[in-house]
Amino acid sequence: MEAIFPTWFFQGIEQMKVITFMNITAKAFFTFAIFIFILSPNDYLLVPILNGLGFIISGIIGFIYSLKFLDFYKPDIKQSVYIAKESCSLLVSNLAVSLYTSSNVLILGFFGGDVIAGVYASIEKLVIASKSIYMPLYQALFPNISKKSPEEIFFLIKKITIPIAILGFLITLTIVLLAKNILNFVYDDELISSYYYILQIVGLIAFFSSLNMLFVTLYFPAIKKYKIRVKILVSSGIFHLFLVVILTNFFSIIGVAISASITEFIILIYAYILYNKQKK
């Protein structure tokens, strides 16, 4: 769905309800399919297939639906080159995000083995789910605020920073206090639950990411400071790779968890410093 579904297009024309509908459709398909087709542990291979199938179907439907809004013209080569150059920094920064978020399990698997990597991957999914709470809000705000002046955008971001920070703090506090109960409820696995302290460490990301996404995902793209976004994410991604290799080598799964939390904190501090520079 990420490759097929034109999320960027529906954001641009402010039809966010289409994105929401397609996401719900894909997840509903997957959920119902699980109950119908997964009947025993031997059917585990069907889980990723069904998950992917749901998103592929909704992605195709979304792509076809987007065509009703379009008229086709011969592209202007100069304009196409200009747009490609302008958006190149967004591509690089998104690759940097993938680099430091996707490398953790791989590096841990290299140093600690498949079992411990699987435990961390299970715990990390919960943190990713907590981060996804903010994304619909930022996606909904972006098309509207991107039309405003930089001054208006700055003060709007300033206005919502505290409410976002409070929400992130409450989510993190819930994770830290109820880490073991959350793992027992979601996975019902003694091995995973025994690593509840890892969830407490990476649970800090729920707070850090709520704010760094506010600046990196919303503010800087809205004021078209793409190079600043690249600078923050690429430098943080490189820093994370060095840090996670060193700490994982010495501290295994704890090292990965600490590295992930520190990197998100570094992104937040760096982004906030550059955000404050903009008001001058």
N, C-alpha and C positions, 0 to 999 in steps of 0.2 A: 504493500500500500504506500509506503514512503516514496517509492520510485514512481508509482503510477498515479497516485492521487495528487492533484494540483492544489495542495494546501495553500501555497503562496498566492494562487489565483483567487481563491475564495476569500482570503484575507484582504487582498487588494480591492475587491468589489464589495467588501463588508458583508459577505454572506456566511457569517460564522456558524449559523445554524446548520448549514450543509456539512461542515466539518464535524460538528457534534453528532449529527444524525448518522453519518458514515462510521464514525468511531463506535457509537453504540451498536450499530448494525453488525459490525465485524465482531465485537466482543460478545454480543448476544448469540450470533451464529456459533462461535467457538464454545460458549457455555452450554448451549443446547446439544451441540454435537458431542461434547464430552459425556453427557449423560446417556446419549444414544449409542455411541460407538465404543466407549471405553468401559469394558465389562470385566477386565481382569488385568493384573500386572503385566501380562504378556502383550497388552495393547499399547504399551507406553510409546512405541514408535509413532503411533497415530496422533499423539498430542501435538508435536510441532507441525505435523502435516495439516491438521485441522485448524490450528492457530493461523498458519500461513494462508490457508485457503480462504478463511474468513476475511482477512485483510486484502487478499488479492481480488476477491469478488467485489468487496465494497470499493476498492480502488478503481477497478474497471468501471463500475457504475458511476462513481464520482467523476471520472475522466469523461465519460460519454455525456454526463449531465452538464459538464462545464462547456461543452461545444455549443449549447444553445445560446450562450452569451456572446459568442464570437462571430465575427465576420473575417474572412480570410483575405489577406492582401499580400502582394509581393513584398518581401522584407527589404528594408533599407539597410544595405550592407554597412554603411558608416555608423548608423545608429545601433545596429546589432553589435558591432565591434566595441562601441562606446559602452553599451550595457554590459557586455562580457567583461570588459576591463573594470568597470565600476563594481561588479558583483564578485570579481575574483577574490577579493579580500574576505568576503563572506564565506566563500567556499573554503578558503584556507583556514579560517577560524573555526568553521564547523568540523573540518578534518582534525584540527588540534583538539577539539572537545572529544571526538571519538577516540583519539590517541590516548588521552589520559583516563578516559572512563572505561575503555575496552581492554586496556593492557593489564589491569589489576589481576584478573582471574588467570590470564595467560602466564604472567610472571610468577604468581603464587603456585600455579601448577608445576612450573619448572623447578622451583625451589622446594616445594612441600609435597607435591604429588597430587593425583587426581581427587582423592577423597577430601582433602582439606580445601582444595580449590572449589569443589562442589559445595562445601559448606559455606564458603565465603560468597559464592555466586548466589546461593539461596538467600543469604542475609542481605546482600547488596540489592536484590530485587525489591525488597521492602523499602529501602531508602530511595530507590529510583521511583517507586510508586508515590512516596511522599513528595518528591520533587515535581511529579506530574500534576500535583494539585495547583501549582502556580501557573503552569504553562497555558491552560485555557484562558486565564485572566489576562496574561500578557499578550496572547494572540488576539484577544478581543479588543484590547486597548490600542494595539499598534496601528491599525489602519487609520484610526481617528486622530491620535496624537501626532502621527507623522506629518499631518497637514498643518500643524501649528508651527509657530515660530520657535526657535531654540529657547528663547526666554520663557515662553509659555510651557514648553515641555519640561524645562528645568524645574519650574515651580510646581508643576503637576507631580513630577517624580518626588520632589521634596514633600509634597502633601501626603502621598500614599506610603512613604518609606516607613513611618512609625507603625501604621496598621499592619503592613506586611511583616515587619520585624516581630510584632506581637504574635501574629499567626504562626510564624516560623518558630518562635520561642516555645509556644504552647505545644506544637507538634513534636519538637525535640524533647521537651520535658516529658511528654507522654511516652515517647519511645524509651527514654532513659529510665523512667520509673517502672514501666511495664514491659521491659524488653523480654524477659523470660516468658511471661504470660502470652505476649504477642507471638513468639516463636512456637510455643506449645499449641496455640490456637490455629496458627496458619499451617504448620508442618507436622505437628504431632510426632516429632522425631527426637529421641533422646540425645543423639549425637549433635544435631543442629542446636537444640535448646541448651546444651552444655556450653555453647559458645555465645551465650546471651550478652556477655560483656563486649563482644565485637560489635553487636548491634548498638550497644550504648555508645561506643566510640564513633561509629559511622553515623549514628543518629544525629550527631552535631551538624552533619551536612544539611539536614533538613532546615536548620536555621541559617547557616552560611549561604546556601544556595538560594534561599528565598530572596535574599538581598542582592547577591552578585548577579542573579538572573535579571533582577530589576534593572540593573545598570547595563549589563552586557547584552542581554537579550532584548531589552526594551529601549532604554535611553539612548545608547550610542548608535544603534541602527536608526532610531527615529530622527536623530539630528544628523544622520549620514556621516558619522565619524567612524567609518568602517576600519580604517587603519589603526585607530585606537583599540578597537575590539580585537583585531588581529594581534596587536602587540601584547595585550593582556593574556589572551588565550594561548598563543604560541609559546610565549616565555613561560607561562605557568605549566603548560604541557611538557616542555623540555625539563623544567625543574622537577616535575612530578616523576618523570621517567628515571632520573638519577636518584631521587629520594626513595622511590618505591623499590628499586633494585637493591640499594644499600640496606634499607630497613628490613626488607623481606629476607635478605640473606642472613641477617642476625636474629630477627624476631618472628619470622614466619608470618602467620595470619595477622598477628597483632601489628606487625610492621606495615602490612598492606592497609589495614584499617586506619592507622595513624597517618600514613602518607596521604590517603584519600581525603581525610579531614583537614590536614594541614594545607593541602593544595587548594581546597575550596575556600579556606580562610585567607590564603594568599591572594586568590582571585578577588575576593571581597575587598580586602584592604587596598589592593592595587587599583581596582575599579573605582572605589570610593575616593581615592586621592585624585584620580584623573577627572572624576565627576565634579569634584570641588573646584578643580582648576578651570573648568568650563565657565563657571559663573563669573570669573574675572574677565 
